[in-house]
Amino acid sequence: MYTSRITKACRKPFGSRGFASEKELRNRLSTIKNISKVTKAMNMVAAAKLRKHQDALAIAKTFAAGLDGLFFEAETEKPTMVIPFSTDKGLCGGVNTAVNREAKTQMMQLENKGEEFMLFTYGGKSKGNLRRNFERKMVGGILDCGGGNPVTFAEASEVAEAIAAQDFGNANLIFNDFINLITYDTVTVTIPSSELFESQAEEKFMAYEEEGDEGGLFKNFYEFMLGVKLYYVINNAQTCEQSSRMTAMDNSSSNADEMYDKLLLQANRLRQAKITKELMEITSGAAAVQQ
């Protein structure tokens, strides 16, 4: 009982604030310094990866340049499938927030209109964020594609196969379009399902001469176009991830250095005040002895 009363009596009142001791400041300085080392290392890693992703994106952009205008949005009673392309890891700025926000906006609009829709996610961040409100609409997803390396056309084709297997009308691909190291746009590209594409392709491509098996020509053409499109989309998303992570880690390092300097100044002032107080006590004691 005596110990508990002492503890209760020595406890600080709720809401009270005291000055940090020199030891506490030194511990904070050590923590901030370690955090700064980590963020600077992550910045260097992201910068090295960004170069590879930019090269892969340039190849994918050239490869997909001929697809402009070949995909079309078709009228259908089947549900629309929303496909946000996010990252699997965090600490990369607002790239995932922008994609998830656009996906939520589109799904809320479809819900308000009374239209049916489906959700197919690419990346762990979209899955974790959107499943809270739209879990009943989720029909599948892709995780850890490429393992952090630039996605290959073979891997993009596997993603295209998983998407084409879903029973939907039109699909909205939501992804970040890389512009430069600090800028990207969140865009939406609409593509039809394989069934809709095959049913309307002959009318859409009347100006083109067809060769080969008429039964599977448009199906093969659709699968190839979808693979090429996703190859470009995923490389875009990966490049935006690395550029945003590099920028975020650079800002974090700058903030950590600024905080370190402020706390170091505060610790030095506290140490100087302590030394000054001890000198005054020694001087006062010596003066008292002389008297």
NURORO-36905 format. One record per residue (C-alpha): x, y, z; residue number from 0; residue in one letter. Coordinates in Angstrom, 1 decimal. Layout:
! residues N
R, X, Y, Z, NUM, a $
...
//
This chain:
! residues 291
R, 0.0, 0.0, 0.0, 0, m $
R, 2.8, 2.4, 0.8, 1, y $
R, 4.5, 1.8, -2.5, 2, t $
R, 1.3, 2.3, -4.5, 3, s $
R, 0.6, 5.6, -2.7, 4, r $
R, 4.2, 6.8, -3.5, 5, i $
R, 3.7, 5.9, -7.1, 6, t $
R, 0.4, 7.7, -7.3, 7, k $
R, 1.8, 10.8, -5.6, 8, a $
R, 4.7, 10.9, -8.0, 9, c $
R, 2.7, 10.5, -11.1, 10, r $
R, 2.5, 13.5, -13.3, 11, k $
R, -1.0, 15.1, -13.7, 12, p $
R, -2.8, 14.3, -16.9, 13, f $
R, -2.0, 16.8, -19.7, 14, g $
R, 1.2, 18.1, -18.0, 15, s $
R, 4.2, 18.7, -20.1, 16, r $
R, 7.8, 18.8, -18.9, 17, g $
R, 11.1, 19.6, -20.6, 18, f $
R, 13.0, 16.7, -22.1, 19, a $
R, 16.2, 15.8, -20.2, 20, s $
R, 19.6, 15.7, -21.9, 21, e $
R, 19.5, 11.9, -22.0, 22, k $
R, 16.0, 11.9, -23.7, 23, e $
R, 17.2, 14.4, -26.3, 24, l $
R, 20.3, 12.3, -27.0, 25, r $
R, 18.1, 9.2, -27.5, 26, n $
R, 15.8, 11.1, -29.9, 27, r $
R, 18.9, 12.4, -31.8, 28, l $
R, 20.1, 8.8, -32.2, 29, s $
R, 16.7, 7.6, -33.4, 30, t $
R, 16.4, 10.4, -35.9, 31, i $
R, 19.9, 9.8, -37.2, 32, k $
R, 19.1, 6.1, -37.8, 33, n $
R, 15.9, 7.0, -39.6, 34, i $
R, 17.7, 9.4, -41.8, 35, s $
R, 20.2, 6.6, -42.8, 36, k $
R, 17.4, 4.3, -43.7, 37, v $
R, 15.5, 6.9, -45.8, 38, t $
R, 18.7, 7.9, -47.6, 39, k $
R, 19.4, 4.2, -48.4, 40, a $
R, 15.9, 3.7, -49.7, 41, m $
R, 16.3, 6.9, -51.8, 42, n $
R, 19.4, 5.5, -53.4, 43, m $
R, 17.8, 2.1, -54.1, 44, v $
R, 14.7, 3.7, -55.6, 45, a $
R, 16.9, 5.9, -57.8, 46, a $
R, 18.8, 2.9, -59.1, 47, a $
R, 15.6, 1.0, -59.8, 48, k $
R, 14.0, 4.0, -61.5, 49, l $
R, 16.5, 3.9, -64.3, 50, r $
R, 15.7, 0.3, -65.1, 51, k $
R, 11.9, 1.0, -65.0, 52, h $
R, 12.3, 4.1, -67.2, 53, q $
R, 14.1, 2.0, -69.8, 54, d $
R, 11.4, -0.7, -69.7, 55, a $
R, 8.7, 1.9, -69.9, 56, l $
R, 10.3, 3.4, -73.0, 57, a $
R, 10.2, -0.1, -74.7, 58, i $
R, 6.6, -0.7, -73.6, 59, a $
R, 5.5, 2.7, -74.8, 60, k $
R, 6.9, 2.1, -78.2, 61, t $
R, 5.4, -1.4, -78.3, 62, f $
R, 1.9, -0.1, -77.4, 63, a $
R, 1.9, 3.0, -79.6, 64, a $
R, 0.0, 1.2, -82.4, 65, g $
R, -2.9, 0.4, -80.1, 66, l $
R, -4.3, 4.0, -80.0, 67, d $
R, -7.9, 3.9, -81.2, 68, g $
R, -8.1, 0.1, -81.5, 69, l $
R, -9.9, -0.4, -78.2, 70, f $
R, -13.5, 0.8, -78.0, 71, f $
R, -16.3, 1.1, -75.4, 72, e $
R, -19.3, -1.1, -76.3, 73, a $
R, -22.9, -0.9, -75.1, 74, e $
R, -23.7, -3.9, -73.0, 75, t $
R, -25.9, -5.0, -70.1, 76, e $
R, -23.1, -6.8, -68.4, 77, k $
R, -21.5, -5.2, -65.3, 78, p $
R, -18.6, -2.8, -65.7, 79, t $
R, -15.3, -4.1, -64.1, 80, m $
R, -13.1, -1.5, -62.4, 81, v $
R, -9.4, -2.4, -62.3, 82, i $
R, -7.1, -0.1, -60.2, 83, p $
R, -3.4, -0.6, -60.7, 84, f $
R, -1.6, 0.0, -57.4, 85, s $
R, 1.6, -1.1, -55.7, 86, t $
R, 2.3, -4.0, -53.4, 87, d $
R, 4.5, -1.9, -51.0, 88, k $
R, 4.1, 1.5, -49.4, 89, g $
R, 6.4, 4.4, -48.7, 90, l $
R, 5.9, 5.8, -52.2, 91, c $
R, 3.9, 9.0, -51.8, 92, g $
R, 0.4, 9.4, -53.1, 93, g $
R, 0.4, 7.1, -56.1, 94, v $
R, -1.8, 4.5, -54.4, 95, n $
R, -4.1, 7.2, -52.9, 96, t $
R, -4.7, 8.7, -56.3, 97, a $
R, -5.6, 5.4, -57.9, 98, v $
R, -7.8, 4.2, -55.1, 99, n $
R, -9.6, 7.5, -54.9, 100, r $
R, -10.4, 7.4, -58.6, 101, e $
R, -11.6, 3.8, -58.3, 102, a $
R, -13.9, 4.7, -55.4, 103, k $
R, -15.3, 7.7, -57.3, 104, t $
R, -16.1, 5.6, -60.3, 105, q $
R, -17.7, 2.8, -58.3, 106, m $
R, -19.8, 5.3, -56.2, 107, m $
R, -21.0, 6.8, -59.5, 108, q $
R, -22.0, 3.4, -60.9, 109, l $
R, -23.7, 2.6, -57.6, 110, e $
R, -25.7, 5.8, -57.6, 111, n $
R, -26.9, 5.2, -61.1, 112, k $
R, -28.0, 1.7, -60.1, 113, g $
R, -25.6, 0.0, -62.5, 114, e $
R, -23.9, -3.3, -61.7, 115, e $
R, -20.1, -3.3, -61.4, 116, f $
R, -17.2, -5.6, -60.4, 117, m $
R, -13.8, -4.9, -58.8, 118, l $
R, -10.6, -6.6, -59.9, 119, f $
R, -7.5, -5.3, -58.1, 120, t $
R, -3.9, -5.2, -59.1, 121, y $
R, -1.5, -4.7, -56.2, 122, g $
R, -1.9, -5.2, -52.5, 123, g $
R, -2.6, -1.6, -51.7, 124, k $
R, -5.7, -1.4, -53.7, 125, s $
R, -6.9, -4.7, -52.4, 126, k $
R, -6.4, -3.7, -48.7, 127, g $
R, -7.9, -0.2, -49.2, 128, n $
R, -11.0, -1.0, -51.4, 129, l $
R, -12.1, -4.3, -49.8, 130, r $
R, -13.3, -2.3, -46.7, 131, r $
R, -16.2, -0.9, -48.6, 132, n $
R, -16.5, -3.0, -51.8, 133, f $
R, -15.5, -6.5, -50.7, 134, e $
R, -18.8, -8.0, -52.0, 135, r $
R, -17.9, -6.6, -55.4, 136, k $
R, -14.4, -8.1, -55.6, 137, m $
R, -14.0, -11.0, -58.0, 138, v $
R, -10.2, -11.4, -58.0, 139, g $
R, -6.9, -9.7, -58.1, 140, g $
R, -3.1, -9.9, -58.8, 141, i $
R, -0.4, -9.6, -56.2, 142, l $
R, 3.4, -9.4, -56.5, 143, d $
R, 3.7, -9.3, -60.2, 144, c $
R, 7.3, -9.0, -61.3, 145, g $
R, 8.7, -9.2, -57.8, 146, g $
R, 9.9, -5.6, -57.9, 147, g $
R, 11.5, -5.9, -61.3, 148, n $
R, 10.2, -4.4, -64.5, 149, p $
R, 7.3, -6.6, -65.7, 150, v $
R, 7.9, -8.7, -68.8, 151, t $
R, 5.5, -9.2, -71.6, 152, f $
R, 5.0, -12.8, -70.6, 153, a $
R, 4.0, -11.7, -67.1, 154, e $
R, 1.7, -9.0, -68.5, 155, a $
R, 0.1, -11.7, -70.7, 156, s $
R, -0.7, -13.8, -67.6, 157, e $
R, -2.4, -10.8, -66.0, 158, v $
R, -4.3, -10.2, -69.3, 159, a $
R, -5.4, -13.9, -69.3, 160, e $
R, -6.7, -13.5, -65.7, 161, a $
R, -8.7, -10.3, -66.6, 162, i $
R, -10.1, -11.7, -69.8, 163, a $
R, -11.4, -14.8, -67.9, 164, a $
R, -13.8, -12.6, -65.9, 165, q $
R, -17.5, -12.2, -67.1, 166, d $
R, -17.8, -8.4, -67.6, 167, f $
R, -18.9, -5.9, -70.2, 168, g $
R, -16.4, -3.0, -70.3, 169, n $
R, -13.4, -2.7, -68.0, 170, a $
R, -12.0, 0.6, -66.7, 171, n $
R, -8.2, 0.4, -66.3, 172, l $
R, -7.1, 3.0, -63.7, 173, i $
R, -3.4, 3.7, -63.5, 174, f $
R, -0.8, 6.4, -63.1, 175, n $
R, 0.7, 7.7, -66.3, 176, d $
R, 4.4, 8.7, -65.8, 177, f $
R, 5.3, 12.1, -67.1, 178, i $
R, 8.6, 13.0, -65.3, 179, n $
R, 10.3, 12.4, -61.9, 180, l $
R, 7.9, 14.5, -59.9, 181, i $
R, 4.7, 14.4, -62.1, 182, t $
R, 2.2, 11.8, -63.0, 183, y $
R, -1.4, 11.8, -64.1, 184, d $
R, -4.1, 9.3, -63.0, 185, t $
R, -5.9, 8.2, -66.1, 186, v $
R, -8.7, 5.7, -67.0, 187, t $
R, -8.7, 3.6, -70.2, 188, v $
R, -11.9, 1.7, -71.1, 189, t $
R, -11.6, -1.7, -72.9, 190, i $
R, -14.4, -4.1, -73.9, 191, p $
R, -14.5, -7.8, -73.0, 192, s $
R, -13.4, -10.4, -75.5, 193, s $
R, -17.0, -11.3, -76.3, 194, e $
R, -18.0, -7.7, -77.1, 195, l $
R, -14.8, -7.1, -79.1, 196, f $
R, -15.4, -10.1, -81.3, 197, e $
R, -19.0, -9.3, -81.9, 198, s $
R, -18.3, -5.7, -83.0, 199, q $
R, -14.7, -6.0, -84.4, 200, a $
R, -15.8, -6.8, -87.9, 201, e $
R, -17.8, -3.6, -88.1, 202, e $
R, -15.0, -1.5, -86.5, 203, k $
R, -12.3, -2.9, -88.7, 204, f $
R, -14.0, -2.9, -92.0, 205, m $
R, -11.2, -0.8, -93.5, 206, a $
R, -8.6, -3.5, -92.8, 207, y $
R, -8.0, -6.7, -94.8, 208, e $
R, -8.2, -9.9, -92.7, 209, e $
R, -6.1, -13.0, -93.2, 210, e $
R, -6.1, -16.3, -91.3, 211, g $
R, -8.7, -18.3, -89.5, 212, d $
R, -11.9, -16.3, -89.4, 213, e $
R, -13.1, -18.1, -86.3, 214, g $
R, -10.3, -17.2, -84.0, 215, g $
R, -8.7, -14.2, -85.6, 216, l $
R, -10.4, -11.5, -83.6, 217, f $
R, -10.0, -13.5, -80.4, 218, k $
R, -6.3, -13.9, -80.8, 219, n $
R, -6.1, -10.2, -81.9, 220, f $
R, -7.9, -9.2, -78.7, 221, y $
R, -5.7, -11.3, -76.4, 222, e $
R, -2.5, -9.9, -78.0, 223, f $
R, -3.8, -6.3, -77.8, 224, m $
R, -4.8, -6.7, -74.1, 225, l $
R, -1.4, -8.2, -73.2, 226, g $
R, 0.4, -5.3, -75.0, 227, v $
R, -1.9, -2.7, -73.3, 228, k $
R, -1.3, -4.2, -69.8, 229, l $
R, 2.4, -4.4, -70.5, 230, y $
R, 2.4, -0.6, -71.0, 231, y $
R, 0.0, 0.1, -68.1, 232, v $
R, 1.9, -2.0, -65.5, 233, i $
R, 5.3, -0.6, -66.5, 234, n $
R, 3.8, 2.9, -66.1, 235, n $
R, 2.5, 2.1, -62.7, 236, a $
R, 5.9, 0.6, -61.6, 237, q $
R, 7.8, 3.6, -62.9, 238, t $
R, 5.5, 6.0, -61.0, 239, c $
R, 6.0, 3.9, -57.9, 240, e $
R, 9.8, 4.2, -58.0, 241, q $
R, 9.9, 7.9, -58.9, 242, s $
R, 7.4, 8.7, -56.1, 243, s $
R, 9.3, 6.6, -53.6, 244, r $
R, 12.6, 8.4, -54.5, 245, m $
R, 10.9, 11.8, -54.0, 246, t $
R, 9.2, 10.7, -50.8, 247, a $
R, 12.4, 9.3, -49.3, 248, m $
R, 14.3, 12.5, -50.3, 249, d $
R, 11.8, 14.6, -48.5, 250, n $
R, 11.9, 12.3, -45.5, 251, s $
R, 15.7, 12.6, -45.3, 252, s $
R, 15.5, 16.4, -45.5, 253, s $
R, 12.9, 16.5, -42.8, 254, n $
R, 14.9, 14.2, -40.6, 255, a $
R, 18.1, 16.3, -41.0, 256, d $
R, 16.1, 19.4, -40.2, 257, e $
R, 14.7, 17.8, -37.1, 258, m $
R, 18.1, 16.6, -36.1, 259, y $
R, 19.6, 20.0, -36.3, 260, d $
R, 16.8, 21.6, -34.1, 261, k $
R, 17.1, 18.9, -31.5, 262, l $
R, 20.9, 19.1, -31.5, 263, l $
R, 20.6, 22.9, -30.9, 264, l $
R, 18.2, 22.2, -28.0, 265, q $
R, 20.5, 19.6, -26.5, 266, a $
R, 23.5, 21.9, -26.7, 267, n $
R, 21.6, 24.7, -25.0, 268, r $
R, 20.5, 22.3, -22.3, 269, l $
R, 24.1, 21.1, -21.8, 270, r $
R, 25.4, 24.7, -21.7, 271, q $
R, 22.8, 25.7, -19.2, 272, a $
R, 23.8, 22.8, -17.0, 273, k $
R, 27.5, 23.7, -17.2, 274, i $
R, 26.7, 27.4, -16.5, 275, t $
R, 24.7, 26.4, -13.4, 276, k $
R, 27.5, 24.2, -12.1, 277, e $
R, 30.0, 27.0, -12.6, 278, l $
R, 27.8, 29.5, -10.7, 279, m $
R, 27.4, 27.0, -7.9, 280, e $
R, 31.2, 26.6, -7.7, 281, i $
R, 31.8, 30.3, -7.8, 282, t $
R, 29.2, 31.0, -5.1, 283, s $
R, 30.7, 28.3, -2.9, 284, g $
R, 34.2, 29.7, -3.3, 285, a $
R, 32.9, 33.2, -2.5, 286, a $
R, 31.1, 31.9, 0.6, 287, a $
R, 34.3, 30.2, 1.8, 288, v $
R, 36.4, 33.3, 1.4, 289, q $
R, 34.0, 35.3, 3.5, 290, q $
//
